Amino acid sequence: MKNADFLTGITTSGTPHLGNFVGAIRPAVATSRDSNLTSYYFLADYHSLIKNHDPEKRCQSTLEIAAAWIALGLDHDNCVFYRQSDIPEIPELTWILTCLTSKGLMNRAHAYKAGVQENEVAGTKDPDQGITMGLFSYPILMAADILMFNAAKVPVGRDQVQHLEMTRDIAARFNHVYENLFVLPEVVVDDNTAVLAGLDGRKMSKSYNNYIPLFDTQKRLRKMIMKIQTNSLGPDEPKDPDTCILFSIYKAFATEAETRALAKRYRQGIAWGAMKQELFEYIDAILAEPRQRYDELITNPGDIENILAKGAEKARAVSVPFLEKIRSAVGIRSLG
Ligand code: TRP
């Protein structure tokens, strides 16, 4: 197995939703099918330990996310699709990197700073109240995920850019102190990737609870789409597509020509009820087949386990020998 041209992790919390599909899954599926590229995609279940302390929820989310990625066409034969916790070399590398990372660097991490700020606003005595070492050192685990496979490019959302800078810092430190073993990864933030609006118009996100699950029943999908906020313009009144949540969601799925044709109908006047029905039908047509595959996978989790086991085997063909090299570089090696 080759080192990663592309690598990215998906934290196993929550149910996969339409926003995940257009933002992360769809572009990753396309890359996974490119036979000229070696891409690594993994379920970041160690990362999910940070915020969620409910074992059943973690397990269920891992199952749903794995099933969703496979059902939506991830080419798991061509890429490396694995579960982080199946790769014991990652936590070992995390410790080695932890011992090289200055605490000051972690003090500057956005997620940690946001936690401290929340405490300050709430007026708690201890600014670190409720903040675990997991949250504090999260960027080091992420650095280990990336450096373990010497990933060249890491596609992520904007909120993760700082973590990539930290990864480069940590890698450079290792290379300087011990031996030049790590590639400094490049962050890839694609501005063309759609950011989907949720039911209330803010970014579709688990934290805002404004999301539409990818694989609910057809009936529930329709019901969710009917809930999307619109304004009070009447059926025949001309409407502005550019400020409409329904339109922006449609645009993330449809072709350019289809989008242009719909914009015209907006300006001529389109009833909200009709538009919602149309959006439902459009998305439902895309999801119908994957939904069937998803339901099959969810009821046969053994099939998912087999796919993940194959992925772990491919990943460990890289991580086991590379960790040996890293251990040797730091002076943890056989004495005889
Ligand atoms: N922290 C990332 C997120 O919340 C998930 C993640 C974990 C990740 N390890 C990674 C992303 C390594 C890219 C590379 O989105």
Boltz pocket constraint, residues with backbone or C-beta under 6 A from the ligand:
constraints:
  - pocket:
      binder: B
      contacts: [[A, 7], [A, 8], [A, 9], [A, 10], [A, 11], [A, 44], [A, 47], [A, 141], [A, 142], [A, 145], [A, 146], [A, 154], [A, 155], [A, 156], [A, 160]]
      max_distance: 6.0
